[in-house]
Amino acid sequence: MRFLHLRKINLVLFSAMIICLCSPDERGGINTSIKFLYEDCLNEPLKHNTYIPSNITKLKVVLMKNNLKIIESEYSNNESQTSIVIQNIPPDNGYDLYVNAYTKDGSIWSGFAQNLEIKEKSKTFVQINLTKELSLTCTDNMNKERFLHSSELLNDGRVLIFGGASVSNKELDLYHIEATEKVEVYYPYKIEYANNVNPSEISGSFSTLKSGMISGRIGYIYEKLPDGKILIAGGINKATFRKNPDGFFMCLDDNTVFIYDIEIFDPEKNSFNTVGRLSSPRAFASSAFINNKIYIIGGINSDFDCNNVVNAGLNPDVAIIDLSSPASIKVTEKSNADTAFISPAKIKLSENRFLFFGGNQDYGIILETDGSIKKVNFIVSQDFNNDKPQIQYLPYIFTIKQGGLYLSAGGYYKDILSRFFIKYLSDKDIRIEKDPDQNDLLFGSGYAQYGNYLFQIGGIMSLPFTISDSIIIRRLSENGYTVVKSDVSKVNKLTLERAFSSVTYIGNNNLLITGGIKFNQANDAIILNMGEIYNGNGLPE
């Protein structure tokens, strides 16, 4: 049996005594099944109730609460275990559980579950995914292929995958795409109780929700609200994806429908509900949440021409969704020609204060705490030879240093553009300077940032679209970053090249990568339904 094909695994760790004020009869316990995900992405169904493979030599379990260790135990693998049982735990909530498995070749596989509740005289059932540290491991496939989609970590530990599209037909290098309303959730771990065990929903897999989005869409905005709900607005249902764009990479089909609906996903009910409508058509915009209001900046409307991007096709106003009264959500618009951007980037300057720029405009705007808007200009270094790097589509901004330094990566304007630093000194002094490291120019990558690390996943290397399989890891320093080389990280390649995937930080230094687009040897677009996890445990502090 190859270790790469490990199936659902269950271990047994016997009771560990801790000091508490409750009697043994009042204590609870945990029954933990762990599952090794795939290293070679065969995507065979993840199975239950198999034994730990022989090349696992040792298991370590740590139970924590409020960042303090409650239990830490190590166990040898006797190759006949099918579950981990931890007993004599004081009933309480807010426990975190971490599991490491050590192999004969020195590899470490790790997994976690957060916010466990231990009940009196009862057993908590926990399924945990194990992934190989400093490596990619694969989940089951998604049930629906998609790209240009989103994924968001919910408060209960699940990941919501929503929006996006797949190809309906092709004409030369033009791909007609159609958005999907189907929504899936991924389980990095799964917590159940004795009276609520559902074996059909297993961690490491994707489950399609019965309640899909009200409207399938791409080019939408979304915001995670303070109560954990997700608001989605705008977008379009169909478009033409251009492999060799000489303007914007997405054109409107003749039968494109703009989505006016505003809908909210409720994680407790697992359902979407329409809560209002936008006043104007709007797609490929950006947004910010300030004081119970969502401000939508820029975006295209029905006059948009992808071959001649001009202000006539862009929204010269700001849409404002007022959530102050959830029972009666109000939508208004405020005219402002300075906000006519397409796919702008957003920088959070401070709490409730944002800078937007991008599209075919060479300036930026600052959205203030009170909702007012100020136009600002950039000071561009002479290294750019009078070019204006701030004019670009789909830039992505990494925060390097809170309070002033940002990295712009991943934009294009008729070609893929160089990365640059944005130095915010004041509203009148916003400087753009070249990033001296100009290797691996990409756009359409998936991005994530956690701790001191910036991750750039895949992307497009050149036009016509040539897709990358790279994983670029940047480690923050005081005034910039250094690239983590492959001799430190054991992997810097994806299983398959991909662009326009979605990347989500799911906890314990793990990233979930879903979907995307690639091209096969026949130059045909392939929309992916695969999921991978990059385990960043073991990167230098």
N, C-alpha and C positions, 0 to 999 in steps of 0.2 A: 504494500500500500504506500503510495507516495504521500508525503506530508502535505503537499500542495493541495490535495483533494480532501482535506479533512472535513468531516461533516459535523452535524450538530453533536456537541459533546456535553456530557453532564458529569460533574465531579462531586465527591462527597468530602467535605471537611467537617470533622466532628466538633463537638461543643468546645467553646473557648470561654473560660470563666472570667467574668469581670466583676468589679466591686460595684454594687448598687444598693439602694435602699429598699428595693422591692423583693418579694419572695420569689423563689424559682418558679412557682406555679403562675405567677403574674407576668413572667417574661415571655417575649415572643421569639420568633426565629425567622431565618431566611433559607429558602431552598433556591439555589442558583444554578441554572443550566447555562453553560457557556458554549459558544459556537465559534469555531475558527472559520473565518471567511476565506475566500479563494485567492491564491496568489497568482494563478494563471488564467483567471477569467473564463473558465469553462462555462460558468453560469448554469451548472446543473442545479436542480432544486436543493435547497439547504435542508438536510434531513435532521430528524430528532433522534434522541435516545441511542446514540452510539458511544462507544467507549473512547477514552483518551488514547491517542496513538502512542506507540512505544517510544518514539523519539522525544516525547515530553518527559523531562526528568524531574521537574520540580514545579510546584504551584505555590504562589504567594497570594494571600488575601488580606486586604486592609479595609477595615470599616472605620469611617471617620464621621465626626459630627462637629460642626463649627471649626473645621480645620484642625481638630484634635483627633489623634488615633484612639479609637475605642478597642479595636481588636487588630492585631497583626500576627498572622500565623503562616508558617510554611509547611508544605506537605509533599511527600514523595509520591510519584505516580506509580500506583500498583497495577495499572492497566485493566482494572476491573471496576472502575468507579463510574457512576452515571449521574451523580449530582453533588453539588456542594451544599452541605447543611451547616448552618451556623446557628447555634442555639444560645439561650440565656442572654438575650439582648433586652435592655430596659425599654419598655414601650415608649415611643416618642416618634416625632417626625423629623425630617431634615437630615437623615443619614445618607452618606455617600459610600459606595462600595467600589473597590478597585481590585482587579484580578490580573496577575501576571503569570504567564506560562513560559518556562525556560526549556530550550531544546538542547540536544546533545551538541549541535554545531555552534552554540553560543547565541543563537537568536532569541529575541524576546517577543512574545505576543502579549498584547495588553488590551483590556476592555474596562468599561466602567458603567455604573448606573448611579443616577443622582436623585436626591430628594425622596428617599425611601421612607415610608411610614411603617413602623413596627407596632403591631397591635397586641393587646394582651391575649395570652393563651392561643395565639393563632400563628399561621405560617404565611410569610410574604413570599410569593413566587417571582423570581427575577430572571429574565433571559438577557444575557450579555453577549455582545459580539466581541470576538478577539481579532485584532488586526496586527500584522507584523510591523514592529517599530522601524521607522525610517524606510518604509516601503509602501507600495500600493497593494491593497488587497481588494477583492471584488465582492460586491453584494450580488443578490439576485438581480435580474433585469427588471427595469421598470415595466409596467404593463402597457405603456404608450411611449413611442419614440417622440422626441421633441427637441427643439432648439429655440433660442430667444425666449427662454422661460425663466422662472424665478424659483428659488427655494428659500424657505425661512424656518429657522428653529423656533418651535412653539414652546410655551412655558412648561408644558408637561414632558418635554424631551423629544417629542416626535419632530420630524421635519416635513413641512408642507411643500409639495412640488406642484406648481400651478402655472397656467398660461403657456405660451409657446405655440409652435406650429410644426407641421410636417409637410412634405412635398406632395402636391396632388398631381401635377404633371410637369413636363419639361418641354421647352422649345429652344433648341441650341443651348446657349449659356444662360437662358432665362428659366428660372424655376418658379412655378406658381405654387404658392404655399397657402395653407389654410389652418387657421388657429383651432385649437381644441379646447373644449370646456371641461374635459376630464381632469380630475384632480387626484393626486396620490399622496399618501403619507409613507414615510420611511421610519423604521424603528431602530435607532442606535442601540436601544435596550428596551425592554418591555416589563412593566411592573403590573402584577395581578395579585389578587387575593383568593383565598380558598373558595369563595363562593362566586368568583368572577373570572375563571380561567377559560380563555378562548384559544385553543391550540392551533386554530387556523390562521391566526395572526401571529407571526413569529418575527423576532428581531432579525435584522439582516435582509429583510424583504420589503417589498412595496405593496401597499394595499390601496386599491381604488375606492374612493369614497362614493357612497350611493348618491350623495348630493354633490353634483358638479357645480362649476361656475355658472352663473346665470347667462353669461356671454363668453364664448371663447374669444381670446384676444391676444395680440402682440402689440408692442409699442405702448404699453400702459404704464401708469405709475402705481406704486403701492406704498403704504406706510403701515408699520406695525404700531398699534395704538397702545397706550399705557396699560389697558386692561388685558392685553394679549391678543385682542382681535386684530384682523388684518383688513384694511380698507384698500380697495382696488378701483381705479377710475380710468376712463378713456381707453384709447387704443383703437385698433382696426381688426377686422376678422379675416381679411385676405390681402395678399400683396404679391408682387413679383420680386424675387430675390435675384440680383444680378451678380454673376460670378466675376465680371470684369467691369466694375462701375467706372463711369467717367463723371458721375455726379454723386448723388447719394446712392447707397447700395440697395435701397428698398424703394420700389415704385408702386404706385397705386394701380390695382387692376380696375378694369371698367366696372366690375361688380363689387368693388370694395365697399364695405359698410363701416362707417365710424360708429364706435360704441359710446353711447351717451350714458349708459347705466353706471351708477356708483353702487358697488356691492361690498358687503362686509362678511368675512368669514368668522364664524363663532366656533372656537376650538371645542368648547364644552358640548355644543350641539352637533358638531361636525357638519355644519350646513352654511350655505350662502344665502343672503337676503339682500334684495335691492332696497337701498335707503334713499335714493335720490337720482337726479339726472344732471349732467353737465349742460350748460346753456349753449356751448359751441363745440363743434367737432375738434378733437385734439388727440394726437398720437405723437410718440417720441418726444415727450416733454420731460420735465423734472419736477420735483416737489420737495417741500419741507413742512414739518409739523411744528407749529408754534402756538402755544397757549390755546389749545383745543381747536385750532384752525389748521387746515391743510391748504397751502398755497401751491398752485400748479403753475409752473413757469414755462413759457414757450410751447413748442410742439407744432406739428404740421396740421393743416386743415385740407378741405376737399379741393382747394385751388393749387395744391402742391404739385410741382413738376420736378421730378427727380433729375432731369437733364438740365434744368435751369433753376437752381435753388435761389429764389429771391424772396424778399420780404412779403410779397403778395401771397405766398403759400404758407406763411408762418403766422402764428397767433399773436396779434398785437395787444394782448390783454392778459391779465392774471385771473385764473379761476380760484375762488376761495370757498372751501367747504367748511362750514361752521358746525362743529360737533358739540357746542356748548350744551345743547339740549338734545340728547340722543333720540328722544321720541319725535323730534321735529328738526331734522338736519336741513340747514339752509345752504343754498348755492348761489353765489353772486359773482359778478365779474367786474374787474376794475381795469379800465383802458390804460395801457402804457406801451407805447411803441418800442421802448427800449428793451422789452422782454421778448422780442421776436427772435428766439433762438431755436435751433433744431438739435435735439439730443444733447442738451447742455450738461456740463459737469457741475457738481455741487461740492463746495468746501464749507465745512462747519467751522466758522471763525471763532465762535464762542457760543455759550448757551443761547439758543433761540436767535442766532445771527448767522447768515449764510451768504457766501459768494457764489454766483453762477456765471459761467462763461461757456462759449462753444458755438458750434454751427458755423454760419458764414459771417459772424460778427467779430470785430477785433477788440471789443471792449467787454466789460463785465458789469454785473449789477450786484449790489448788496441789498439783501432783504433784511430789514431791521426787525427788532422784536415787536414793534407796534404794527408791522405789516407794510410800512412805507418802503419805498424803493429808491436807491441812489445809484446813478450811473457812475462807473469808475473806469479809468484807463490803466493800461499796463505799461510799464517801462521795460522794454525788450533789450537785452544785451546785444552788443555789436557782433557777437559771434554768429548771429542769425542772418547777417548781411541784408538787413532791411526786410527779411521775411517776417511774417506774423504767425508764430506758432500757435497762438491762442485761437486761431481760426481752424477748427477741426471738429470732426464728428466723433461721438462716442468716446471722449477721453475718460479715463478713470483716474481718480485721485487717491493716493496713499498719504496718510498723515505721517510725516517723519518726526516732527517735533511739535508738541502742542504749543500753540501760541505763535506760529509763524512760518514753518517750513513744510512744503508739500511736494510730492512727486507726481507729475502728470505722465501717465503711461497709457499707451494703447489707442491713441487717436489716429484718424486719417483724414486727409483732405486731398482728394485726387491721387494720393499716394500715402503710404504709411509714414508717419511722422516720428521724428526723434523725441525721446523723452526729455523733459525739462523740469527744473525746480521752480516752484512758485514761492517767493519770499514775501510774506505779508508783513510789512512794517507799519503801515497805516493805510487809511482809505485813499490817501494821495500818493502812496509809495508802495505799489505792488509790482515786484520785479520778477521777470522771467529770465532764467539763466540756464544754459545748456547743462545737461547731465553729461559729465565726461565719459561715463561708461555707455557707449552707444552700440553695444552688441545686442543681438537678439531683438531687433525691432519687430513688434507684434501689435496687432489690434484684434478686437473680438475675443480676447482672452477671458478666462474666468479668473476672478480675483478674490482674495481673502486676506485679512490681516488679523493676527492675534499676538498678544504680547509684543515682543521685539522683532517679529517676523512678518514679512510681506511675501505673499505667494501669488505667482502669475502662472496660470494653468493653460497650456496650449495657446491657440490663437492663429492669426493669419500672418504669414511671413512676407508675402508679396502679392501683387495684383497682376493677372487674374489670381484668384484665391489659391494660394498654396498653404496648406494647413500644417501646423507644427504639433509635435508630440512632446514638447519640452515642459519641464517643471522648473521655473526659476524661483529660487528662494533667496530673499534679500534680508539681511540682518541689520537692524537699525543701529546707527551710531549717533553721536550727539549732533552732527551736522550733515548727515547723509546716510549711506548704507554701504555694506559690503555684500557681495554675492557669495552664498554658501556653495562651495565647490563640491563636485561629485565624490571627492575622496573623503569628505566629511559625511555627506548624506549618501546612503547606499543606492539611491535611485534619483534620477533626474529626468526620467522619461515616462510618459503615459503608456498605457497598454496600446492605445490607438490614438493617432492624432485627432484633434478635435478643436473646433472653435464655437463660440456662442453657447458654451456649456454654462452650467450654474454651479457655483461653489459655495458651500455653507460650512461655517465653523460649528461643530456639533458637540464640543466639549472635550476635555482631556487631551488637548493638542491634536485633535482629529478633524480632518476636512472631508466632507462628502461632496463628490464630484458627480454630476448627473448630466446625461444627454449631450447634445452638441451636434455639429455637422462635420462630415469629412467627405472626401472625394475618392472614389475607387480608381483602379487602373484604367477603366474606360471613361474616366472623367465625369462620372455621374455622381450626383450628390447622394450621400447616405446619411439619413437622420438616425441618431443613435438612441438606444433605450438602455444603455448600460450605465451602471453605477460603480464608482470606485471610492475607496477611502484612502487618503494619505495619512499615515500615522506619524506625527512629528515628534513623538516622545524620543528622547535621545539626542535631539539637536543641542548644541552647546548653549549654556545659559547666557 
